[in-house]
Amino acid sequence: MSNLLVTITDSVAKIVLNRPEFGNRIDMAMVKEMTQLINEFSINQDIKLIHLTGQGDIFSQGRQAPKEDPENKPSPKTAIQIRTEVTDPLLGVYAAMKSCQIPLVSSVYGDAFGLACAIAVLCDVTLASDKARFSLPEMKSNLPPTLAISAVMHVVPRKALAHLVYSTEEICAQEAFDYGLVSKIYAKEIFHSQVDEYIKKMVTRDRVALSAVKEYLNLAPGKDYEIAARYASNLLSGVLSSQ
């Protein structure tokens, strides 16, 4: 049984992390399924946007650690096993989000910790309620969150990211906005209706226009000015010629 709820309505594919009794924690099966869904929606011409959120009051409290039997501890995994079973799937979902042809919007009402924080921030637009909390707590267990860092370092200043990782502190929505993790904050009382309005407005745009903006924002920053300008011209010309 899937722990993701998936619906498609009015050109919006909605993916809901659906484990509220476990803080919507994300296991590796969910990571792989999410990757597959994003790749499928990316090439579906009837879908303009992917909305990622959590069931209930929590976005997600992070990755679900594998269950261990204290009486039958397995032998330590090899580096190859860890890469195959853990790191490659995580990098796979990050890559799918980055390369997706259409924008992803995350709506974060409550906690977004660890892996969930990285996924929420990696979305093209991150909407948060004023009760949302963000953190990268892995260093509490002496686990350097290098994969999460790789996912968000393009949007978060180095000093702010170092603080999040080393301190493991939870930060509020306003701090997350100041750091560049969040696009917009809404009061919790009107959060869900405002998210709906935001998404409804986005999908009034043509798919090709939404895709062009995403592609440019992903690839143009850091390029030489002249190259970035020419790239902008080529993308705009392609959009205009398709209308």
N, C-alpha and C positions, 0 to 999 in steps of 0.2 A: 504494500500500500504506500502510495506516495505521500510525502510530508510537505508537498507543494500544492497549493490550490492554484489552478490556472484557468483564467477566463479570457475571452476575446470579445470586446464590445466596442462598437463605434471606432474601429481602427486602433484600439488600445489593447495590447496584451498585458494582462495583469498577473504577476506571480506573487503569491502570498506565502511567506514562511509560516507553516502551520503546525507548530509544536508548542502551543501556548503553555501547556502543563510542564514543559521543560525549558521555559524561557526562549522558545523558538530557536534553540541551539541547532546549529547546522552540522549534519554529519556528512561523510564523504559521498554517500549515495545522493544526497541533496545537491552537493557541489557538482557532481557529474550530470545529474538531471538538469540542473540550471544551465550548465554549459550547453547541453544539447538543445534546450528550449531557446536560448538566446540565439544560437546559430540558426535554428529553424525560422524564428521570427525575423531575423535579419534579412533573409531573402524572400520573405513573404510580402509581396507587393501590396497586399490588402492591409498590412499593419504599418502604422506610422510611428508608434512609440511603445516602449516597454515600461510598465510601472511596477516597481519592486517595493514590497512593503511587508510588514509582519502582522500576524493575527493578534488581536487584542491590544493591550497597552504597551507591549514591548516589541521593538523591531527585532532584535536578537541579541542574546547575551554571549554570542561567539560560537566557536567550534565545539562540537560535541566530542569529547575525548572517548576513545574506544573503551568499552567495558572490560574490566580485568577481573579474573578469578584469582583471589588471593591465595587459594590453595593449589593453583595450577598456573604459575606464572610462565608465560611463554619466553623462549630465548630471545635475546635482544635482536632486533631487526638489523639487517645489513644496510649500508648506505644506499645500495641499489633498490632494496625493498622500500625504504623510506621515500626515495625519490619516486618510485613507481606508484606507491599507494597513497602518498600524501602530497609531496611538493608539486609533482607534475599535474595532478588534478586541480590544485589550487591555482597554479600558474595558468592552467587551461581556462578556468572561468574568468580570470582577470583578462586574458588575451581575448576571449570571446566578447567581453564587455567593451574592450577598447576597439576591436575591429568591427563590431556590430554596425551595420549600415545606418541604423536609426537610433535616435537618442534614447537613453535610459534615464528614468526619473525615479529616485528613491524617496519615499515619504517615511520619516522617522518620528514616531510619536513618543517613544520612551527610550529605553536603553539600546545602544549600538556599541557593542564591545568587541575587541579583537578582530577576528575575521569579518564579523558583521560591520564593524566600523569601516574596514577597508572596502568592503563591497558597497556600502552606502555612499562613501566618499568618491569611489571610482565612477559612480554613475555621473552622467553628464550634468544633471541637475539634482541637487540634494535639498529637499524641503524638510524642515524640522519644526516640531512644536516647541513652545517655550519650556516644556518639561523634559525635553530630550537630553540624554547624557551620552557622551562619547568617551571611549578610552581604548588604549592599547596596553592591556595588563599583563602581557606574556612574560615580562621580565620578573614578575613576582615568583615565577617558577624557573627562573634562569633560562628561559627560552627566548633568544633574540628574535624579534618578529621581523626578520629581514624580508619575508615575502610581503607582509602588509606594508612595510616601508616602501618596497619597490612599487606597490600599487598606488600609493598616495603621494610619493615624493615630488611628483610633477605639479601638485597643487598646493602643497603645504611648505612654507618656508623652513629651511633646515633647522634653525634654532627652535622653532615651535615644535617641529617633529621630534627633535632630540629630547625636548622636555616631555612630550607625551610618552615617549618610549622609556626613558630613564626613570621618570617619576612614577609612572603607571597611574597617575591621577585621573579621576573622572573630571571631564570639563562640561560645562553647561552649554546650551545651544548658542548663547551669545559669544562665549569664548570660541566655540567651534566656528562660528561665522567670522570672527575676527582673525582666526588662523587660516581661513580659506577652505575649511572643510564643508561648509554649508552655504547654499545659495540664498535661501530665504527662510525667515522664521515667522511662524504664525502663532497666535495665542491658542492654547490647547482647546479652548471652548469652541473655536471655529476652524480648527485645523483641518478636519476631514473635508468640510465643505470647500475650504479654500484650495486644498489640493485638487479636488475635483474640478474646480473652476480653472485652475492653472493648466491642468492637463487638457481640459476641454478647449481652452484657447490655443494650446500648442497644436492640437490635431486639426485645427481649421486650416493649417498651412499645408502646402503640397509636400508629399513625401520626399520628392527630389530636393526641395529647398531645405527641409530639415536635415537630410543626409549631407548636403553640401556644407552646412554650417558645422555639423559634427566633424566631418572630415577635415575642414580647415582648422578648427580649434585643436584637433588632435595632432595635426602634422605641421602646421605653419609656425607655431611658436618656436623660437630658437633659430629659425632660418635667417639667412642674410635678408636684409630688407628688400632688395631687388628680386630675389627669388620668391620671397613671400608674396610680394605684390603681383608678380607674374602668375603665381599659383592661384591667387585670388581672382585674377582676371580670367584664367582658364575655367575655374569652377563656375564663376558667375555666367560666363558665356555658355557653358553647358546647360545650366539651369534655364537661362532665357531662351535658348534654342529648343528646349523641350516643352515650352509653354504654348 
